[in-house]
Amino acid sequence: MQSNCEGELVTAISHAGDRGFHGILLNAGAYTHTSIALYDAIRASALPTVEVHISNPDGREPFRRRSRIAPACMARVAGFGPSSYVLALLGLLGHLEKQRLDERD
């Protein structure tokens, strides 16, 4: 889903597990640097979440270098343009497959 509204993003994350999702790719845009609500929603969801950015926030303005959501995410993919989404999805799928195999053992 795509939304510019923080509350809609929080609601979507909160209901992701109920909707059958096994993980989340999240480009929180400017909310990355400000949203404790998104951090809380990611933690409460207990779903593996990958923070995604098209550009590299560390190469931008100093205020963009701190992610409020990073501690709740399992990984971060940034700076590869639109390919960041593909790379993040591949990483998330690999993580989920490893979880599945570990549960079988």
Biotite code that builds the C-alpha atoms (Angstrom):
import biotite.structure as struc

atoms = struc.array([
    struc.Atom([0.000, 0.000, 0.000], chain_id="A", res_id=1, res_name="MET", atom_name="CA", element="C"),
    struc.Atom([1.081, 3.563, -0.451], chain_id="A", res_id=2, res_name="GLN", atom_name="CA", element="C"),
    struc.Atom([0.063, 6.502, 1.670], chain_id="A", res_id=3, res_name="SER", atom_name="CA", element="C"),
    struc.Atom([1.383, 9.889, 2.654], chain_id="A", res_id=4, res_name="ASN", atom_name="CA", element="C"),
    struc.Atom([-0.610, 9.707, 5.910], chain_id="A", res_id=5, res_name="CYS", atom_name="CA", element="C"),
    struc.Atom([1.235, 8.434, 8.966], chain_id="A", res_id=6, res_name="GLU", atom_name="CA", element="C"),
    struc.Atom([-1.940, 7.064, 10.561], chain_id="A", res_id=7, res_name="GLY", atom_name="CA", element="C"),
    struc.Atom([-2.807, 5.021, 7.472], chain_id="A", res_id=8, res_name="GLU", atom_name="CA", element="C"),
    struc.Atom([0.694, 3.527, 7.466], chain_id="A", res_id=9, res_name="LEU", atom_name="CA", element="C"),
    struc.Atom([0.413, 2.649, 11.157], chain_id="A", res_id=10, res_name="VAL", atom_name="CA", element="C"),
    struc.Atom([-2.975, 1.008, 10.555], chain_id="A", res_id=11, res_name="THR", atom_name="CA", element="C"),
    struc.Atom([-1.670, -0.987, 7.575], chain_id="A", res_id=12, res_name="ALA", atom_name="CA", element="C"),
    struc.Atom([1.331, -2.230, 9.560], chain_id="A", res_id=13, res_name="ILE", atom_name="CA", element="C"),
    struc.Atom([-0.876, -3.079, 12.531], chain_id="A", res_id=14, res_name="SER", atom_name="CA", element="C"),
    struc.Atom([-3.175, -5.218, 10.361], chain_id="A", res_id=15, res_name="HIS", atom_name="CA", element="C"),
    struc.Atom([-0.504, -6.782, 8.120], chain_id="A", res_id=16, res_name="ALA", atom_name="CA", element="C"),
    struc.Atom([-0.291, -10.031, 10.083], chain_id="A", res_id=17, res_name="GLY", atom_name="CA", element="C"),
    struc.Atom([-4.080, -10.366, 10.191], chain_id="A", res_id=18, res_name="ASP", atom_name="CA", element="C"),
    struc.Atom([-4.133, -9.942, 6.412], chain_id="A", res_id=19, res_name="ARG", atom_name="CA", element="C"),
    struc.Atom([-1.740, -12.863, 5.942], chain_id="A", res_id=20, res_name="GLY", atom_name="CA", element="C"),
    struc.Atom([1.483, -10.965, 5.327], chain_id="A", res_id=21, res_name="PHE", atom_name="CA", element="C"),
    struc.Atom([4.690, -12.575, 6.559], chain_id="A", res_id=22, res_name="HIS", atom_name="CA", element="C"),
    struc.Atom([6.915, -9.498, 6.307], chain_id="A", res_id=23, res_name="GLY", atom_name="CA", element="C"),
    struc.Atom([6.972, -5.814, 5.447], chain_id="A", res_id=24, res_name="ILE", atom_name="CA", element="C"),
    struc.Atom([9.000, -3.636, 3.080], chain_id="A", res_id=25, res_name="LEU", atom_name="CA", element="C"),
    struc.Atom([8.685, -0.067, 4.320], chain_id="A", res_id=26, res_name="LEU", atom_name="CA", element="C"),
    struc.Atom([9.762, 3.176, 2.710], chain_id="A", res_id=27, res_name="ASN", atom_name="CA", element="C"),
    struc.Atom([8.559, 5.594, 5.354], chain_id="A", res_id=28, res_name="ALA", atom_name="CA", element="C"),
    struc.Atom([9.903, 8.645, 3.522], chain_id="A", res_id=29, res_name="GLY", atom_name="CA", element="C"),
    struc.Atom([10.275, 11.632, 5.849], chain_id="A", res_id=30, res_name="ALA", atom_name="CA", element="C"),
    struc.Atom([8.472, 9.696, 8.605], chain_id="A", res_id=31, res_name="TYR", atom_name="CA", element="C"),
    struc.Atom([11.658, 7.617, 8.868], chain_id="A", res_id=32, res_name="THR", atom_name="CA", element="C"),
    struc.Atom([13.251, 10.437, 10.828], chain_id="A", res_id=33, res_name="HIS", atom_name="CA", element="C"),
    struc.Atom([10.298, 11.448, 12.983], chain_id="A", res_id=34, res_name="THR", atom_name="CA", element="C"),
    struc.Atom([7.763, 8.693, 13.567], chain_id="A", res_id=35, res_name="SER", atom_name="CA", element="C"),
    struc.Atom([7.712, 6.950, 16.892], chain_id="A", res_id=36, res_name="ILE", atom_name="CA", element="C"),
    struc.Atom([4.228, 5.713, 15.927], chain_id="A", res_id=37, res_name="ALA", atom_name="CA", element="C"),
    struc.Atom([5.678, 3.750, 12.979], chain_id="A", res_id=38, res_name="LEU", atom_name="CA", element="C"),
    struc.Atom([8.420, 2.370, 15.227], chain_id="A", res_id=39, res_name="TYR", atom_name="CA", element="C"),
    struc.Atom([5.785, 1.205, 17.712], chain_id="A", res_id=40, res_name="ASP", atom_name="CA", element="C"),
    struc.Atom([3.618, -0.344, 14.975], chain_id="A", res_id=41, res_name="ALA", atom_name="CA", element="C"),
    struc.Atom([6.556, -2.271, 13.495], chain_id="A", res_id=42, res_name="ILE", atom_name="CA", element="C"),
    struc.Atom([7.528, -3.604, 16.925], chain_id="A", res_id=43, res_name="ARG", atom_name="CA", element="C"),
    struc.Atom([3.941, -4.545, 17.770], chain_id="A", res_id=44, res_name="ALA", atom_name="CA", element="C"),
    struc.Atom([3.445, -6.339, 14.442], chain_id="A", res_id=45, res_name="SER", atom_name="CA", element="C"),
    struc.Atom([6.342, -8.725, 15.190], chain_id="A", res_id=46, res_name="ALA", atom_name="CA", element="C"),
    struc.Atom([6.744, -9.129, 11.417], chain_id="A", res_id=47, res_name="LEU", atom_name="CA", element="C"),
    struc.Atom([10.228, -8.946, 9.900], chain_id="A", res_id=48, res_name="PRO", atom_name="CA", element="C"),
    struc.Atom([10.460, -5.486, 8.379], chain_id="A", res_id=49, res_name="THR", atom_name="CA", element="C"),
    struc.Atom([13.017, -4.085, 5.950], chain_id="A", res_id=50, res_name="VAL", atom_name="CA", element="C"),
    struc.Atom([13.486, -0.314, 5.815], chain_id="A", res_id=51, res_name="GLU", atom_name="CA", element="C"),
    struc.Atom([13.809, 0.744, 2.150], chain_id="A", res_id=52, res_name="VAL", atom_name="CA", element="C"),
    struc.Atom([15.034, 4.009, 0.623], chain_id="A", res_id=53, res_name="HIS", atom_name="CA", element="C"),
    struc.Atom([15.598, 4.836, -3.040], chain_id="A", res_id=54, res_name="ILE", atom_name="CA", element="C"),
    struc.Atom([18.331, 7.333, -2.149], chain_id="A", res_id=55, res_name="SER", atom_name="CA", element="C"),
    struc.Atom([20.984, 6.958, 0.535], chain_id="A", res_id=56, res_name="ASN", atom_name="CA", element="C"),
    struc.Atom([19.816, 8.931, 3.595], chain_id="A", res_id=57, res_name="PRO", atom_name="CA", element="C"),
    struc.Atom([23.366, 8.891, 4.994], chain_id="A", res_id=58, res_name="ASP", atom_name="CA", element="C"),
    struc.Atom([24.499, 10.884, 1.959], chain_id="A", res_id=59, res_name="GLY", atom_name="CA", element="C"),
    struc.Atom([21.880, 13.567, 2.441], chain_id="A", res_id=60, res_name="ARG", atom_name="CA", element="C"),
    struc.Atom([21.270, 16.303, 5.015], chain_id="A", res_id=61, res_name="GLU", atom_name="CA", element="C"),
    struc.Atom([22.383, 15.549, 8.596], chain_id="A", res_id=62, res_name="PRO", atom_name="CA", element="C"),
    struc.Atom([18.806, 15.417, 9.948], chain_id="A", res_id=63, res_name="PHE", atom_name="CA", element="C"),
    struc.Atom([18.037, 12.572, 7.508], chain_id="A", res_id=64, res_name="ARG", atom_name="CA", element="C"),
    struc.Atom([20.835, 10.372, 8.849], chain_id="A", res_id=65, res_name="ARG", atom_name="CA", element="C"),
    struc.Atom([18.909, 9.241, 11.932], chain_id="A", res_id=66, res_name="ARG", atom_name="CA", element="C"),
    struc.Atom([16.190, 6.677, 11.442], chain_id="A", res_id=67, res_name="SER", atom_name="CA", element="C"),
    struc.Atom([13.603, 6.379, 14.202], chain_id="A", res_id=68, res_name="ARG", atom_name="CA", element="C"),
    struc.Atom([12.330, 3.106, 12.711], chain_id="A", res_id=69, res_name="ILE", atom_name="CA", element="C"),
    struc.Atom([15.686, 1.347, 12.166], chain_id="A", res_id=70, res_name="ALA", atom_name="CA", element="C"),
    struc.Atom([15.827, -0.254, 15.634], chain_id="A", res_id=71, res_name="PRO", atom_name="CA", element="C"),
    struc.Atom([12.481, -1.960, 14.911], chain_id="A", res_id=72, res_name="ALA", atom_name="CA", element="C"),
    struc.Atom([13.570, -3.207, 11.471], chain_id="A", res_id=73, res_name="CYS", atom_name="CA", element="C"),
    struc.Atom([15.621, -6.308, 10.696], chain_id="A", res_id=74, res_name="MET", atom_name="CA", element="C"),
    struc.Atom([17.541, -4.608, 7.867], chain_id="A", res_id=75, res_name="ALA", atom_name="CA", element="C"),
    struc.Atom([17.894, -1.496, 5.741], chain_id="A", res_id=76, res_name="ARG", atom_name="CA", element="C"),
    struc.Atom([18.409, -1.269, 1.973], chain_id="A", res_id=77, res_name="VAL", atom_name="CA", element="C"),
    struc.Atom([19.160, 2.162, 0.535], chain_id="A", res_id=78, res_name="ALA", atom_name="CA", element="C"),
    struc.Atom([20.794, 3.989, -2.320], chain_id="A", res_id=79, res_name="GLY", atom_name="CA", element="C"),
    struc.Atom([20.133, 1.642, -5.243], chain_id="A", res_id=80, res_name="PHE", atom_name="CA", element="C"),
    struc.Atom([17.315, 3.658, -6.772], chain_id="A", res_id=81, res_name="GLY", atom_name="CA", element="C"),
    struc.Atom([14.142, 1.682, -7.491], chain_id="A", res_id=82, res_name="PRO", atom_name="CA", element="C"),
    struc.Atom([16.237, -1.515, -7.344], chain_id="A", res_id=83, res_name="SER", atom_name="CA", element="C"),
    struc.Atom([16.322, -0.986, -3.565], chain_id="A", res_id=84, res_name="SER", atom_name="CA", element="C"),
    struc.Atom([12.844, -2.549, -3.460], chain_id="A", res_id=85, res_name="TYR", atom_name="CA", element="C"),
    struc.Atom([13.964, -5.644, -5.373], chain_id="A", res_id=86, res_name="VAL", atom_name="CA", element="C"),
    struc.Atom([17.030, -6.075, -3.169], chain_id="A", res_id=87, res_name="LEU", atom_name="CA", element="C"),
    struc.Atom([14.960, -5.613, -0.015], chain_id="A", res_id=88, res_name="ALA", atom_name="CA", element="C"),
    struc.Atom([12.401, -8.162, -1.204], chain_id="A", res_id=89, res_name="LEU", atom_name="CA", element="C"),
    struc.Atom([15.113, -10.701, -2.011], chain_id="A", res_id=90, res_name="LEU", atom_name="CA", element="C"),
    struc.Atom([16.604, -10.226, 1.449], chain_id="A", res_id=91, res_name="GLY", atom_name="CA", element="C"),
    struc.Atom([13.222, -10.552, 3.138], chain_id="A", res_id=92, res_name="LEU", atom_name="CA", element="C"),
    struc.Atom([12.348, -13.690, 1.158], chain_id="A", res_id=93, res_name="LEU", atom_name="CA", element="C"),
    struc.Atom([15.701, -15.231, 2.091], chain_id="A", res_id=94, res_name="GLY", atom_name="CA", element="C"),
    struc.Atom([15.072, -14.432, 5.748], chain_id="A", res_id=95, res_name="HIS", atom_name="CA", element="C"),
    struc.Atom([11.580, -15.961, 5.640], chain_id="A", res_id=96, res_name="LEU", atom_name="CA", element="C"),
    struc.Atom([12.881, -19.094, 3.922], chain_id="A", res_id=97, res_name="GLU", atom_name="CA", element="C"),
    struc.Atom([15.573, -19.487, 6.578], chain_id="A", res_id=98, res_name="LYS", atom_name="CA", element="C"),
    struc.Atom([12.922, -19.102, 9.288], chain_id="A", res_id=99, res_name="GLN", atom_name="CA", element="C"),
    struc.Atom([10.781, -21.746, 7.591], chain_id="A", res_id=100, res_name="ARG", atom_name="CA", element="C"),
    struc.Atom([13.686, -24.181, 7.380], chain_id="A", res_id=101, res_name="LEU", atom_name="CA", element="C"),
    struc.Atom([14.715, -23.525, 10.989], chain_id="A", res_id=102, res_name="ASP", atom_name="CA", element="C"),
    struc.Atom([11.165, -24.272, 12.146], chain_id="A", res_id=103, res_name="GLU", atom_name="CA", element="C"),
    struc.Atom([11.257, -27.642, 10.371], chain_id="A", res_id=104, res_name="ARG", atom_name="CA", element="C"),
    struc.Atom([14.375, -28.742, 12.263], chain_id="A", res_id=105, res_name="ASP", atom_name="CA", element="C"),
])
